[in-house]
Amino acid sequence: WLTLRHYRLGPAGGAALARLLPSVGWRSLILADNFIGESGGAVLSVGLSRNRALTELDLTGNRLGPKAGAMIVAALCPPGGGGGALAAAPIRTLRCGGNAIGDGATETLRTLVAESPHLQTLIMRDNLLGKASAHALARGLCAPSCALTELDVSWNLLRP
């Protein structure tokens, strides 16, 4: 476990953690409200793609934006699903609310939901997700391999 909530790590802190992720055995990484930002999130996604141990990741309120948000979701996708050959820790819980991801991660979100055999909880509230994300998530939820039991997409723009 590593819990670093509300420490204002910023992009440099996100990058430092990214360098550690391939070699540590943490099962849980809690980084809520650290202002990691888009540049720190992009670097963090590389470390996440090389980690095989994480089962819980909390990146709530880090101002990741659409590009880094999509990169992080892709890094957590199963191999061949969108994250590349090295991807996929057995992530069970992903909390990524309040990051203004928008519809930038639409297809990678669908892949994560549809093809991640361990993913049970996905919290994506308050991310400016729109109609495209709603349709992609619905397709992912209908996949036979979807293991999700909890999905929070409140406070988004999912109107018909």
MARTITI-283761 format. One record per residue: residue number from 1; residue in one letter; x, z, y of N, C-alpha, C in turn. Coordinates in steps of 0.02 Angstrom, whole numbers, plus 50000, padded with zeros to 5 digits. Each point is the difference from the previous one (the first is absolute). Example, Ala and Ser with C-alpha at 12.3 -4.5 7.8 and 13.67 -1.06 7.14 Angstrom:
% MARTITI-283761
PT     i   aa    n_xx    n_zz    n_yy   ca_xx   ca_zz   ca_yy    c_xx    c_zz    c_yy
PT     1    A   50660   50390   49716   49955   50000   50059   50045   50000   50060
PT     2    S   49982   49964   50053   50042   50003   50059   49961   50037   50055
This chain:
% MARTITI-283761
PT     i   aa    n_xx    n_zz    n_yy   ca_xx   ca_zz   ca_yy    c_xx    c_zz    c_yy
PT     1    W   50042   50000   49941   49958   50000   50059   50044   50000   50062
PT     2    L   49978   49964   50050   50028   50007   50067   49942   49995   50049
PT     3    T   49992   50052   50038   49947   50002   50051   50032   50008   50068
PT     4    L   49989   49951   50043   50027   50002   50068   49945   49979   50049
PT     5    R   49945   50037   50001   49945   49985   50046   50020   50020   50071
PT     6    H   49981   49958   50049   50003   50017   50071   50071   50016   50024
PT     7    Y   50050   49965   49976   50069   50013   50021   50026   49949   50051
PT     8    R   49960   49950   50017   50021   49948   50048   50065   49967   49978
PT     9    L   50002   49980   49937   50061   49969   49973   50016   49934   50034
PT    10    G   49949   49963   50021   50011   49937   50033   50028   49947   49953
PT    11    P   50014   49940   50028   50027   49946   49959   50066   50017   49966
PT    12    A   50043   50037   50033   50065   50018   49970   49991   50045   49940
PT    13    G   49952   50046   50004   49986   50045   49944   49971   49962   49941
PT    14    G   49956   49951   50015   49972   49958   49948   50054   49960   49965
PT    15    A   50047   49974   50039   50056   49962   49971   50045   50044   49957
PT    16    A   50012   50060   50022   50042   50047   49961   49967   50015   49933
PT    17    L   49936   50012   50000   49964   50013   49938   50000   49938   49955
PT    18    A   49995   49942   50030   50000   49938   49961   50064   49993   49960
PT    19    R   50056   50021   50029   50064   49996   49964   50002   50048   49941
PT    20    L   49963   50055   50003   49999   50049   49946   49952   49981   49943
PT    21    L   49947   49965   50016   49946   49989   49952   50020   49968   49934
PT    22    P   50047   49952   49998   50017   49971   49935   50032   50050   49951
PT    23    S   50029   50054   50025   50038   50044   49956   49971   50070   49990
PT    24    V   49944   50015   50031   49971   50066   49993   49941   49999   49951
PT    25    G   49984   50056   49972   49946   50005   49951   49938   50034   50027
PT    26    W   49991   50001   50066   49942   50031   50029   49936   49968   49973
PT    27    R   49952   50042   49981   49935   49975   49978   49953   49994   50059
PT    28    S   50012   50039   50053   49956   50000   50057   50041   49996   50064
PT    29    L   49979   49957   50046   50033   49993   50064   49946   50002   50054
PT    30    I   50000   50053   50039   49949   50011   50051   50034   49993   50068
PT    31    L   49984   49946   50036   50031   49986   50065   49948   49990   50055
PT    32    A   49945   50034   49996   49946   49992   50049   50023   50017   50071
PT    33    D   49978   49960   50047   50010   50012   50072   50073   50008   50019
PT    34    N   50040   49950   49985   50071   50001   50017   50022   49944   50046
PT    35    F   49953   49960   50025   50016   49945   50047   50054   49954   49972
PT    36    I   49995   49984   49936   50049   49957   49968   49999   49930   50030
PT    37    G   49941   49977   50020   49994   49936   50034   50011   49940   49956
PT    38    E   49994   49941   50031   50005   49937   49963   50070   49988   49974
PT    39    S   50051   50012   50040   50068   49987   49977   50021   50048   49945
PT    40    G   49984   50064   50007   50016   50049   49948   49960   49988   49937
PT    41    G   49937   49978   50008   49958   49985   49942   50025   49940   49961
PT    42    A   50025   49950   50035   50027   49941   49967   50060   50019   49956
PT    43    V   50044   50041   50027   50059   50022   49961   49978   50046   49943
PT    44    L   49952   50043   50013   49974   50045   49949   49971   49961   49941
PT    45    S   49969   49944   50014   49970   49959   49946   50053   49977   49950
PT    46    V   50060   49986   50024   50054   49978   49955   50019   50058   49952
PT    47    G   50006   50060   50027   50015   50057   49957   49944   50014   49951
PT    48    L   49938   49993   50022   49943   50010   49955   49999   49949   49943
PT    49    S   50020   49939   50014   49999   49948   49949   50051   50014   49945
PT    50    R   50048   50043   50014   50053   50015   49952   49993   50070   49968
PT    51    N   49946   50033   50015   49988   50067   49973   49954   49995   49940
PT    52    R   50016   50037   49948   49959   49998   49939   49966   50067   49985
PT    53    A   50005   50049   50044   49975   50067   49984   49938   50021   50038
PT    54    L   49988   49974   50060   49946   50025   50042   49931   49990   49968
PT    55    T   49961   50053   50001   49930   49995   49980   49954   50014   50059
PT    56    E   50026   50029   50053   49960   50015   50059   50041   49984   50063
PT    57    L   49967   49963   50046   50032   49981   50063   49950   50009   50056
PT    58    D   50019   50038   50051   49958   50011   50058   50037   49976   50063
PT    59    L   49975   49945   50028   50029   49972   50061   49949   50001   50056
PT    60    T   49952   50045   49997   49947   50005   50050   50028   50007   50070
PT    61    G   49973   49962   50047   50015   50008   50071   50072   49987   50019
PT    62    N   50029   49947   49974   50070   49984   50017   50008   49938   50042
PT    63    R   49945   49972   50025   50002   49941   50044   50039   49942   49969
PT    64    L   49984   49986   49938   50037   49948   49963   49984   49930   50025
PT    65    G   49939   49987   50020   49981   49934   50021   49990   49952   49942
PT    66    P   49977   49938   50014   49982   49954   49947   50058   49976   49957
PT    67    K   50056   49985   50030   50056   49972   49961   50029   50051   49952
PT    68    A   50019   50059   50025   50029   50052   49957   49948   50026   49950
PT    69    G   49937   50005   50022   49947   50021   49954   49995   49954   49941
PT    70    A   50001   49935   50013   49997   49951   49945   50061   50004   49956
PT    71    M   50058   50011   50030   50062   50005   49961   49999   50061   49954
PT    72    I   49974   50055   50024   49997   50061   49960   49951   49991   49942
PT    73    V   49941   49972   50014   49951   49989   49947   50030   49952   49948
PT    74    A   50034   49947   50022   50031   49953   49953   50053   50034   49958
PT    75    A   50038   50046   50030   50053   50035   49963   49972   50043   49944
PT    76    L   49937   50021   50006   49969   50042   49950   49961   49962   49947
PT    77    C   49994   49934   50010   49963   49959   49951   50040   49994   49935
PT    78    P   49965   49991   49945   50033   49990   49936   50043   49937   50000
PT    79    P   50051   49995   49957   50041   49940   49997   49958   49938   49989
PT    80    G   50016   49948   50036   49962   49938   49995   49936   50001   50041
PT    81    G   49983   50058   50028   49937   50005   50036   50005   49990   50075
PT    82    G   50058   50002   50028   50006   49992   50072   50059   50037   50027
PT    83    G   50029   50043   49960   50056   50038   50024   50067   49975   49975
PT    84    G   50000   49951   49957   50063   49973   49976   50021   50032   49935
PT    85    A   50056   49977   49974   50023   50019   49933   50016   50074   49993
PT    86    L   50022   50033   50054   50021   50069   49994   49944   50050   50014
PT    87    A   49943   49977   50021   49948   50044   50027   49969   50045   49947
PT    88    A   49970   50053   50024   49951   50041   49966   50023   50065   49970
PT    89    A   50000   50051   50041   50000   50068   49975   49929   50012   49974
PT    90    P   49991   50048   49956   49933   50013   49973   49955   50037   50049
PT    91    I   49990   49970   50059   49964   50033   50054   49928   50014   49979
PT    92    R   49979   50063   50008   49932   50021   49985   49958   50012   50063
PT    93    T   50034   50023   50052   49966   50016   50062   50039   49970   50059
PT    94    L   49965   49960   50040   50029   49972   50061   49955   50018   50057
PT    95    R   50028   50037   50048   49965   50018   50061   50035   49963   50057
PT    96    C   49964   49955   50031   50032   49958   50050   49954   49990   50060
PT    97    G   49959   50049   50015   49952   49995   50054   50033   50004   50069
PT    98    G   49965   49974   50049   50022   50006   50070   50064   49963   50016
PT    99    N   50008   49940   49973   50062   49962   50011   49989   49932   50032
PT   100    A   49938   49984   50021   49985   49936   50033   50025   49940   49960
PT   101    I   49988   50001   49935   50023   49946   49956   49959   49936   50010
PT   102    G   49937   50008   50016   49958   49941   50010   49992   49960   49936
PT   103    D   49989   49935   50007   49992   49957   49942   50066   49969   49979
PT   104    G   50055   50027   50023   50066   49973   49982   50020   50011   49928
PT   105    A   49968   50046   49966   50018   50016   49930   49943   49981   49952
PT   106    T   49956   49956   50021   49940   49985   49962   50012   49983   49927
PT   107    E   50040   49950   49986   50011   49979   49931   50042   50050   49960
PT   108    T   50048   50032   50033   50040   50050   49964   49958   50061   49984
PT   109    L   49953   50017   50043   49953   50055   49984   49959   49983   49939
PT   110    R   49975   49938   49997   49961   49979   49942   50042   50005   49937
PT   111    T   50062   49977   50003   50044   50003   49942   50014   50072   49979
PT   112    L   50014   50043   50049   50013   50070   49985   49941   50032   49965
PT   113    V   49940   49989   50026   49940   50030   49970   49985   49970   49931
PT   114    A   50007   49935   49994   49982   49965   49939   50049   50011   49943
PT   115    E   50065   50005   50016   50051   49996   49949   50043   50062   49990
PT   116    S   49989   50051   50039   50040   50062   49992   49967   50045   49950
PT   117    P   50028   50006   49940   49966   50037   49947   49996   50075   50011
PT   118    H   50040   50026   50046   50000   50072   50011   49964   50021   50064
PT   119    L   49988   49953   50046   49972   50017   50065   49928   50026   49993
PT   120    Q   49990   50064   50017   49934   50031   49996   49970   50014   50069
PT   121    T   50043   50014   50049   49976   50018   50066   50033   49957   50053
PT   122    L   49960   49968   50042   50025   49959   50055   49964   50020   50063
PT   123    I   50037   50026   50048   49972   50022   50064   50026   49952   50054
PT   124    M   49955   49959   50026   50018   49950   50051   49956   50007   50062
PT   125    R   49975   50059   50014   49955   50010   50057   50036   49987   50066
PT   126    D   49961   49980   50049   50024   49991   50069   50061   49954   50003
PT   127    N   49992   49940   49973   50056   49951   49998   49982   49933   50031
PT   128    L   49942   49995   50032   49978   49937   50029   49990   49946   49947
PT   129    L   49985   50020   49938   49985   49952   49947   49936   49964   50018
PT   130    G   49999   49935   49991   49942   49960   50017   49966   49970   49940
PT   131    K   49959   49949   50014   49960   49967   49948   50044   49971   49945
PT   132    A   50056   49970   50016   50044   49971   49949   50026   50053   49952
PT   133    S   50017   50058   50027   50023   50055   49957   49943   50026   49957
PT   134    A   49940   50003   50027   49943   50023   49961   49988   49955   49940
PT   135    H   50003   49934   50012   49990   49953   49945   50056   50005   49948
PT   136    A   50061   50007   50023   50057   50006   49954   49996   50064   49959
PT   137    L   49982   50055   50032   49993   50063   49963   49943   49995   49949
PT   138    A   49946   49968   50018   49945   49992   49953   50022   49960   49939
PT   139    R   50038   49947   50011   50026   49961   49943   50046   50042   49957
PT   140    G   50042   50041   50031   50045   50044   49963   49962   50052   49959
PT   141    L   49948   50028   50030   49960   50051   49965   49963   49971   49940
PT   142    C   49985   49936   50001   49965   49968   49944   50046   49980   49943
PT   143    A   50064   50005   50010   50048   49979   49948   49997   50049   49942
PT   144    P   50003   49975   49938   49996   50043   49941   50057   50052   49996
PT   145    S   50056   49984   50031   50057   50046   49997   50001   50052   50056
PT   146    C   49951   49998   50045   49996   50048   50055   49989   50070   49974
PT   147    A   50045   50047   50019   49995   50069   49977   49977   50048   50055
PT   148    L   49985   49973   50059   49982   50040   50058   49938   50042   49989
PT   149    T   50004   50064   50017   49942   50044   49997   49980   50027   50068
PT   150    E   50044   49992   50050   49986   50024   50067   50027   49950   50051
PT   151    L   49957   49977   50044   50018   49953   50053   49969   50023   50065
PT   152    D   50041   50009   50051   49975   50020   50066   50020   49946   50050
PT   153    V   49950   49963   50023   50011   49949   50051   49957   50015   50062
PT   154    S   49985   50063   50011   49961   50019   50059   50038   49985   50064
PT   155    W   49964   49996   50055   50028   49987   50066   50040   49936   50003
PT   156    N   49974   49947   49969   50028   49934   50004   49949   49952   50030
PT   157    L   50014   49936   49999   49956   49949   50030   49969   49958   49945
PT   158    L   49971   50032   49949   49976   49966   49940   49927   49977   50007
PT   159    R   49978   49985   50058   49930   49979   50009   49988   49931   49971
PT   160    P   49938   49986   49977   49984   49934   49973   50003   49945   50052
